């Protein structure tokens, strides 16, 4: 009965508003599809921009009448087609209006027609959350069982490997506080249970999980399944027919380029860095072209794909809406067996098509290859300068920062047309969202189950041990490697152990050989150092990375773990850093040898650091414990030596 009342109320309030929005959208879509507001102002415009306006010297009647005839025919064809579209589009408005009116009457007199959409919206919307909260508040029902007795809970259990029976058996439901609790998502429920410690974290640790894994898996479910359909953000998705008639043909460009708005076989949505897309739009609107720079792997291609998608869907501003973002494949110029002049002619023809089309934005990757003759033997700077100076050709160039600084920025003829925009590597939080989205795609495509612990191991492993590639590329690449490994092993459930195996093969890291105590020390090395040091974040981070790399076998065993030069005024913590390092890594300050170099200003002072028996110097690594007693035979010599592992300052 309560459900029926809720449905009737929704049907004649929010549901009715929703239907009116959809009816209005149908009318607007019809107007947009035929480009009715555009047809009359452009009625006599040339057909597909086909005009003959080649300049010539002096007045030549034959050329004049040829151009006049061609342009009149082009405009006549355009006028006939636009008149036909104007008539058809206007007539189509009437059936669209009456169809919407009939649907409106049905909506009023037949409420069941709105039931499917109500169920679709409420399954993951407010009704799901309020229903879950009501069941938790009912007496006699175990809160943990209620929390996981739904699709979201099953998702969390499957992706954390936790056992529901054990969670219920070892829980403390009396700790739960539901007063003044207003959840906005399923992850809010999970945050409440972990905050009130309904179960101890050590129970989760038996499965290699923790509180954060529960919360992250709930957020993962929210991001994938709980988004309700949008009621107001509806885009037309393609340009109208009348608008397309204003754009020119691009037969050659279509042959040597790719439309980046076309569906991709496997791609990632842009998460974070939306400001870069907006900045690209503003720069292109202002009349300049863009060169997108950044380290390989930071997501430059994903940013360009997102811009292309928004342009094609009509989500950008009026100057960029419905532009075709085409990636030019200039490799054919490098591979074709033609001379340099023919290559320049071909390249010029492609740029001419793009400029004359009126709706094309060219994407050129590695622009330096065709603007620096010493690399590929090609320098098309003069051709690019010609078309970009006219401001009717927009280009998005993609380059690494090093290549831009070395080849493009010094080229004043070219760089003056480009606005550099740097794409920086996202942080771990953004990389986590990107990784989880990719994991969802892989699960659907490969019928896999990827645990949260495995994804956490990927993020942690990449952040600590893979330093030559930025996020998100290194995380996505490692995920791809692990999935390939699972396929070879005929496995369908990815765990943290699978990630460790692949990480060991990829980087030489041997996490499996470390004891649990050593793993714990490596994972919290920065925290341990900060317990004894205040500040010095840069020094602590560098020291921890060096120790971690040596411990897991990344560095050469025959070389020192690290050679550090601590600089700074007295009292900032240089000596304390060395002492702290000895305590944490070797267990005691006794594993440190301190040399005050002010005492070694005399010519014979070197004997103080020499082994009198073997005649070898040893300041770091395998060093000798200094004893204050002297045998009297040497000035300040070492009476006794004991070889041991030390930390030196």
C-alpha positions in Angstrom: 0.0 0.0 0.0 2.8 2.4 0.9 4.5 1.6 -2.5 1.3 2.4 -4.4 0.9 5.7 -2.6 4.5 6.6 -3.3 4.1 5.7 -7.0 0.9 7.7 -7.5 2.4 10.7 -5.8 5.5 10.5 -8.0 3.5 9.8 -11.2 1.5 13.1 -10.9 4.3 15.2 -9.6 7.9 14.5 -10.5 6.8 11.9 -13.1 4.5 14.4 -14.9 7.3 17.0 -14.9 9.6 14.4 -16.4 7.2 13.6 -19.2 6.8 17.3 -20.0 10.5 17.6 -20.2 10.7 14.7 -22.6 7.8 16.1 -24.7 9.6 19.4 -25.0 12.8 17.6 -25.9 11.1 15.8 -28.7 9.9 19.1 -30.2 13.3 20.7 -29.8 15.0 17.7 -31.3 12.8 17.9 -34.4 13.7 21.5 -34.8 17.3 20.7 -34.3 17.4 17.7 -36.6 16.2 19.8 -39.6 18.1 22.9 -38.4 14.9 24.9 -39.0 16.2 28.2 -37.5 19.3 28.0 -39.7 17.6 27.2 -43.0 16.1 30.6 -43.9 19.3 32.7 -43.1 21.4 30.3 -45.1 18.9 29.6 -47.9 21.2 30.7 -50.7 24.5 29.6 -49.3 26.7 27.5 -51.5 26.2 23.7 -51.4 28.7 22.2 -49.1 30.9 25.3 -49.4 31.6 24.5 -53.1 32.7 27.8 -54.6 35.1 28.7 -57.4 37.0 31.8 -56.1 40.5 31.2 -57.4 42.3 34.5 -57.9 43.5 35.5 -61.4 45.4 38.4 -62.9 43.3 41.0 -64.7 39.8 40.6 -66.1 39.3 37.4 -68.1 35.7 37.0 -69.3 36.0 33.2 -69.7 37.2 32.7 -66.1 34.6 35.2 -64.8 31.7 33.5 -66.5 33.0 30.0 -65.5 33.2 31.1 -61.8 29.8 32.8 -62.0 28.1 29.8 -63.5 29.6 27.4 -61.0 28.8 29.5 -58.0 25.2 30.1 -59.2 24.7 26.4 -59.6 26.1 25.7 -56.2 23.9 28.2 -54.5 20.8 27.0 -56.5 21.4 23.4 -55.4 21.7 24.7 -51.8 18.5 26.7 -52.0 16.5 23.8 -53.4 17.7 21.3 -50.8 17.2 23.8 -47.9 13.7 24.7 -49.1 12.8 21.0 -49.2 14.2 20.5 -45.7 12.3 23.5 -44.4 9.0 22.2 -45.7 9.6 18.6 -44.4 10.8 19.8 -41.0 7.8 22.1 -40.5 5.4 19.4 -41.4 7.1 17.0 -39.0 6.5 19.3 -36.1 2.8 18.6 -36.2 2.9 14.8 -35.8 5.6 15.3 -33.0 3.3 17.7 -31.2 0.2 15.5 -31.5 2.1 12.3 -30.5 3.3 14.1 -27.4 -0.2 15.3 -26.6 -1.6 11.7 -26.9 1.2 10.5 -24.6 0.4 13.3 -22.1 -3.3 12.2 -22.0 -2.3 8.6 -21.5 0.0 9.6 -18.7 -2.9 11.3 -17.0 -5.5 8.6 -17.3 -3.3 5.5 -17.3 -0.8 5.7 -14.4 0.7 2.2 -15.0 2.5 3.6 -18.1 4.9 5.4 -15.7 5.6 2.3 -13.5 8.6 0.9 -15.5 10.5 4.3 -15.3 9.6 4.7 -11.6 11.0 1.3 -10.8 14.2 2.0 -12.9 14.7 5.3 -11.0 13.9 4.1 -7.6 15.9 0.8 -7.7 19.1 2.7 -7.3 17.7 6.0 -6.0 16.2 7.3 -2.8 13.8 4.4 -2.5 16.7 2.0 -2.2 18.4 4.1 0.5 15.3 4.8 2.5 14.2 1.1 2.3 17.6 0.0 3.5 17.5 2.5 6.4 14.0 1.3 7.3 15.1 -2.3 7.5 18.0 -1.4 9.6 15.7 0.4 12.1 13.4 -2.6 12.4 13.7 -4.6 15.6 14.7 -8.3 15.3 16.8 -8.0 12.1 20.5 -8.2 12.3 22.0 -5.0 10.9 25.0 -6.7 9.2 22.7 -9.1 7.4 20.5 -6.2 6.3 23.5 -4.2 5.1 24.6 -7.0 2.8 21.2 -8.5 1.8 21.0 -6.6 -1.5 22.9 -6.2 -4.8 25.3 -3.6 -3.3 26.2 -5.8 -0.4 26.7 -8.9 -2.5 29.0 -6.8 -4.7 31.1 -5.7 -1.7 31.4 -9.2 -0.3 32.4 -10.6 -3.7 35.1 -8.0 -4.2 36.6 -8.1 -0.7 36.4 -11.9 -0.2 34.7 -11.5 3.1 32.3 -14.1 4.5 28.9 -12.9 5.6 28.5 -15.5 8.3 31.7 -14.6 9.9 30.9 -10.9 9.7 27.5 -11.5 11.4 29.0 -13.8 14.0 31.8 -11.5 15.0 29.9 -8.2 14.9 28.7 -5.8 17.6 25.4 -4.4 16.3 24.9 -2.6 19.6 27.6 -0.1 18.5 25.5 1.1 15.6 24.1 4.6 15.9 21.3 5.4 13.4 20.0 8.6 14.9 20.2 11.7 12.6 21.6 9.5 9.8 20.6 10.7 6.3 22.4 8.6 3.7 23.0 9.8 0.2 24.7 6.6 -1.1 25.4 3.0 -0.2 28.9 4.0 0.8 27.4 6.2 3.5 26.0 3.1 5.1 29.4 1.4 4.9 31.1 4.4 6.4 28.6 4.4 9.3 29.3 0.7 10.0 33.1 1.2 10.0 32.9 4.4 12.0 30.9 2.7 14.7 33.1 -0.4 14.6 30.4 -2.9 14.2 33.2 -5.4 13.6 36.8 -5.2 14.5 39.3 -4.5 11.7 41.4 -7.5 12.7 38.6 -9.7 11.5 38.9 -8.1 8.1 42.6 -8.5 8.1 42.3 -12.3 8.1 41.2 -11.9 4.5 43.7 -9.2 3.7 41.1 -6.5 3.9 40.6 -3.4 6.0 38.0 -0.8 6.7 39.1 1.3 3.7 38.6 -1.7 1.4 35.0 -2.0 2.5 34.4 1.7 2.0 36.1 1.8 -1.4 34.2 -1.3 -2.7 30.9 0.4 -1.7 32.0 3.6 -3.5 32.8 1.4 -6.5 29.3 0.0 -6.5 27.9 3.6 -6.2 29.9 4.8 -9.2 28.9 1.8 -11.4 25.3 1.0 -10.5 23.7 3.8 -8.5 23.6 6.6 -11.0 20.0 7.3 -11.8 19.0 8.3 -15.4 19.3 12.0 -16.1 16.1 14.0 -16.6 17.4 17.3 -17.6 20.9 16.9 -19.2 19.8 15.7 -22.6 21.9 16.5 -25.7 21.0 16.1 -29.3 24.1 14.0 -30.0 24.7 15.1 -33.6 24.5 18.2 -35.8 21.3 19.0 -37.7 21.0 18.3 -41.4 20.9 22.0 -42.3 24.1 22.6 -40.3 25.9 19.8 -42.0 25.1 21.4 -45.4 27.2 24.4 -44.4 30.3 22.2 -44.0 32.6 21.2 -46.8 33.6 17.8 -48.2 36.7 16.2 -46.8 37.3 13.1 -49.0 41.1 13.0 -48.7 41.1 14.0 -45.1 38.7 11.1 -44.3 41.2 8.7 -46.0 44.2 9.8 -44.0 42.6 10.6 -40.6 40.4 9.2 -37.9 37.3 10.7 -36.3 38.1 10.7 -32.6 34.4 10.9 -31.7 33.8 7.5 -33.2 33.2 4.7 -30.6 36.5 3.3 -29.3 37.0 -0.5 -28.8 38.3 0.1 -25.2 38.7 3.5 -23.8 38.5 5.3 -20.4 36.4 8.2 -19.5 38.2 11.3 -18.4 38.2 11.4 -14.6 39.4 14.7 -13.1 41.3 17.3 -15.1 38.0 18.6 -16.6 39.6 22.1 -16.4 42.1 21.1 -19.1 39.2 20.3 -21.5 37.6 23.7 -20.7 40.9 25.4 -21.3 41.4 23.7 -24.6 37.9 25.0 -25.6 38.6 28.5 -24.5 42.0 28.6 -26.3 40.5 27.3 -29.6 37.6 29.7 -29.4 40.0 32.6 -29.0 41.6 31.8 -32.3 44.8 30.1 -31.2 45.7 26.5 -31.6 46.7 24.2 -28.7 49.7 22.1 -28.0 49.0 19.6 -25.2 52.2 18.7 -23.4 53.0 16.3 -20.6 54.9 13.1 -19.7 54.0 9.9 -21.6 51.2 8.2 -19.8 49.6 11.1 -18.0 46.4 10.8 -20.2 46.9 13.3 -23.0 45.1 11.1 -25.5 42.2 10.6 -23.0 41.9 14.3 -22.7 41.7 14.8 -26.4 39.2 12.0 -26.8 37.0 13.6 -24.1 37.1 16.9 -26.0 36.2 15.2 -29.2 33.3 13.4 -27.5 31.9 16.6 -26.0 32.2 18.4 -29.3 30.3 15.7 -31.2 27.6 15.4 -28.6 26.9 19.1 -28.6 28.1 19.7 -25.0 30.6 22.5 -25.8 30.0 26.2 -26.3 28.5 27.6 -29.6 31.9 28.1 -31.2 33.1 24.5 -30.7 29.8 22.6 -30.8 29.5 19.8 -33.3 33.1 20.2 -34.5 34.8 17.1 -36.0 38.0 16.3 -34.1 40.1 14.4 -36.6 43.5 12.8 -35.9 45.8 13.2 -38.9 47.9 10.2 -39.7 50.9 11.7 -41.4 52.9 8.5 -41.4 51.8 7.9 -45.0 54.0 10.9 -45.9 56.9 9.2 -44.3 56.3 5.8 -45.9 55.1 6.8 -49.5 57.8 6.5 -52.2 57.4 10.1 -53.5 59.7 13.0 -53.5 59.7 15.9 -51.0 57.7 18.3 -53.2 54.9 15.7 -53.7 54.8 15.1 -50.0 54.4 18.8 -49.4 51.7 19.1 -52.0 49.8 16.2 -50.4 50.1 17.7 -46.9 49.0 21.1 -48.2 45.9 19.6 -49.8 44.9 17.9 -46.5 45.2 21.1 -44.6 43.3 23.0 -47.3 40.4 20.5 -46.9 40.4 20.9 -43.2 40.5 24.7 -43.4 37.7 24.9 -46.0 35.4 22.4 -44.3 34.6 24.8 -41.5 34.0 22.2 -38.8 37.3 20.3 -38.5 39.8 20.5 -35.7 43.0 18.6 -36.5 44.9 16.6 -33.9 48.5 16.0 -34.8 50.7 13.9 -32.5 54.4 14.3 -32.4 54.3 17.5 -34.4 58.1 17.9 -34.2 58.6 14.9 -36.6 57.3 17.0 -39.5 58.6 20.3 -38.5 62.3 19.4 -37.9 64.1 18.3 -41.0 67.0 16.7 -39.1 64.6 14.0 -37.7 62.6 12.6 -40.6 63.9 14.8 -43.4 60.6 16.8 -43.5 59.9 20.4 -42.5 56.4 21.5 -43.1 56.6 24.6 -41.0 56.0 26.9 -44.0 52.8 25.0 -44.9 51.4 25.0 -41.4 52.3 28.7 -41.0 50.4 29.6 -44.2 47.1 28.0 -43.0 47.4 28.9 -39.3 48.1 32.5 -40.1 44.7 32.7 -41.8 43.1 31.5 -38.5 40.7 29.2 -40.4 42.5 26.1 -39.3 42.5 24.9 -35.7 45.0 22.3 -34.5 45.5 20.4 -31.3 49.1 19.1 -31.2 50.1 16.5 -28.7 53.7 16.3 -27.5 55.8 15.4 -24.5 57.2 18.3 -22.5 60.8 17.4 -23.5 60.0 17.3 -27.2 58.1 20.6 -27.0 61.0 22.4 -25.2 63.6 21.0 -27.6 62.0 21.2 -31.0 58.8 23.3 -31.0 59.3 26.1 -28.5 62.5 27.3 -30.3 60.7 27.4 -33.6 59.3 30.9 -33.4 57.5 30.6 -36.8 55.4 27.8 -35.4 55.2 28.3 -31.6 53.6 31.7 -32.0 50.4 30.0 -33.1 50.2 27.5 -30.2 49.1 27.9 -26.6 50.9 25.3 -24.5 48.7 23.5 -22.0 50.4 21.0 -19.7 48.6 17.8 -18.7 50.0 16.8 -15.3 49.9 13.4 -13.8 46.9 12.8 -11.6 47.3 12.0 -7.9 46.7 8.6 -6.4 43.0 9.5 -5.6 42.2 10.2 -9.2 44.3 7.3 -10.4 42.2 5.1 -8.1 39.0 6.2 -9.7 40.4 5.6 -13.2 41.7 2.2 -12.2 38.4 1.1 -10.8 36.6 2.2 -13.9 39.0 0.2 -16.0 38.5 -2.8 -13.7 34.7 -2.5 -14.2 35.2 -2.6 -18.0 37.5 -5.6 -17.8 35.1 -7.5 -15.5 32.3 -7.0 -18.0 34.5 -7.9 -21.0 36.4 -10.9 -19.6 33.8 -12.1 -17.0 36.4 -11.6 -14.2 36.2 -10.8 -10.5 38.8 -8.3 -9.5 39.2 -7.9 -5.8 39.6 -4.6 -4.1 42.8 -5.9 -2.4 44.2 -6.6 -5.9 43.5 -3.0 -7.1 45.0 -1.7 -3.9 48.1 -3.8 -4.5 48.3 -2.3 -8.0 48.1 1.3 -6.7 50.6 0.7 -3.9 53.0 -1.2 -6.0 53.0 1.4 -8.8 53.3 4.3 -6.4 56.3 2.8 -4.6 58.2 0.7 -7.2 57.4 2.0 -10.7 58.9 5.5 -11.0 59.7 5.8 -14.7 56.0 6.0 -15.7 53.4 8.4 -14.3 49.8 7.7 -13.1 47.4 6.6 -14.5 49.4 4.8 -17.2 51.5 2.7 -14.9 48.4 1.4 -13.0 46.4 0.7 -16.1 49.4 -1.1 -17.7 50.0 -3.2 -14.6 46.3 -4.2 -14.5 46.5 -5.2 -18.2 49.6 -7.4 -17.4 47.8 -9.1 -14.5 44.7 -9.8 -16.6 47.0 -11.4 -19.2 48.7 -13.4 -16.5 45.3 -14.6 -15.2 44.2 -15.7 -18.7 47.4 -17.8 -19.0 46.7 -19.4 -15.6 43.0 -19.9 -16.5 41.9 -17.9 -13.4 38.8 -15.8 -13.1 39.4 -14.2 -9.6 42.2 -11.6 -9.3 43.9 -11.4 -5.9 46.7 -9.3 -4.4 49.0 -12.4 -4.8 48.5 -12.3 -8.6 49.5 -8.7 -8.6 52.6 -9.4 -6.6 53.7 -12.1 -9.0 53.3 -9.9 -12.0 54.9 -7.0 -10.2 57.9 -9.2 -9.4 58.3 -10.2 -13.1 57.9 -6.7 -14.4 60.2 -4.8 -12.1 62.3 -7.4 -10.3 60.6 -6.7 -7.0 60.5 -9.8 -4.8 57.7 -9.0 -2.3 57.0 -12.7 -1.9 60.5 -13.2 -0.3 59.9 -10.6 2.4 58.6 -11.6 5.8 55.4 -10.0 7.0 57.4 -7.8 9.4 59.6 -6.6 6.6 56.6 -5.9 4.4 55.0 -3.9 7.2 58.2 -1.9 7.7 58.4 -1.1 4.0 54.8 0.0 3.8 55.0 2.4 6.8 58.6 3.5 6.4 57.7 7.2 6.0 55.4 7.1 9.0 58.1 5.5 11.2 60.6 8.2 10.2 58.1 11.0 10.9 57.5 9.6 14.4 61.0 10.7 15.2 61.4 13.6 12.8 59.3 16.8 12.4 59.0 18.0 8.8 61.7 17.2 6.3 59.2 15.6 4.0 61.5 15.7 0.9 64.4 14.0 2.7 62.1 11.4 4.3 60.5 10.5 1.0 63.9 10.1 -0.8 65.4 8.0 2.0 62.3 5.7 2.2 62.4 5.1 -1.6 66.0 4.2 -1.6 65.7 1.8 1.3 62.5 0.3 -0.2 64.1 -0.2 -3.6 67.2 -1.9 -2.1 65.2 -4.2 0.2 63.1 -5.6 -2.6 66.0 -6.1 -4.8 65.6 -3.3 -7.3 69.0 -1.8 -6.7 72.4 -3.4 -7.3 73.5 -5.4 -4.3 77.1 -4.4 -4.9 76.4 -0.7 -4.5 75.5 1.3 -1.4 71.9 1.5 -0.4 72.0 5.2 -0.7 74.4 8.1 -0.5 72.7 11.2 1.0 74.1 14.7 1.5 72.1 16.4 4.2 72.4 20.2 3.8 71.1 22.9 6.1 71.8 25.2 9.1 72.5 23.9 12.5 69.5 22.4 14.3 67.3 21.5 11.4 67.7 17.7 12.0 70.5 16.5 9.9 72.2 14.4 12.6 68.8 13.3 14.0 67.8 12.0 10.5 70.9 9.8 10.4 70.3 8.5 13.9 66.6 7.8 13.2 67.5 5.9 10.0 69.9 3.7 12.0 67.3 2.9 14.6 64.5 2.0 12.2 66.5 0.1 9.6 69.2 -1.5 11.8 67.5 -1.4 15.2 69.9 0.7 17.2 72.0 3.9 17.1 75.0 1.7 17.8 75.0 1.0 14.0 76.2 4.5 13.1 79.7 5.9 12.8 79.9 9.6 13.0 82.9 11.4 11.4 83.4 15.1 12.3 85.2 16.2 9.2 86.5 19.3 11.0 88.9 17.0 12.7 90.4 15.8 9.3 92.0 19.0 8.2 95.6 17.9 8.7 97.5 16.0 5.9 97.9 12.9 8.1 94.3 12.8 9.2 93.4 10.1 6.7 94.9 7.4 9.0 91.9 7.9 11.3 89.6 6.3 8.7 92.0 3.6 7.5 92.1 0.0 8.4 95.7 -0.4 9.6 95.7 -4.1 8.9 94.3 -4.2 5.4 94.9 -0.6 4.4 91.4 0.0 3.1 89.1 2.9 3.5 85.5 2.2 4.4 83.0 4.9 5.2 79.7 3.3 4.4 78.2 -0.1 4.0 80.7 -2.6 5.4 82.5 -0.3 7.8 84.6 -0.6 10.9 83.5 0.2 14.5 85.8 2.9 15.9 87.2 2.3 19.4 88.4 5.2 21.4 91.5 3.4 22.7 94.8 3.6 20.7 97.7 1.2 20.8 100.1 4.1 20.6 101.8 2.9 17.5 99.8 5.2 15.2 98.8 8.7 15.7 95.1 8.3 16.3 95.1 4.8 14.8 92.5 2.2 15.2 93.5 -0.2 18.0 90.7 -2.6 17.3 88.4 -3.0 14.3 85.1 -4.8 14.0 83.4 -5.1 10.6 79.7 -4.5 10.7 76.8 -3.0 8.8 76.5 0.7 9.7 74.8 3.9 8.8 77.2 6.8 8.3 76.7 10.5 8.6 
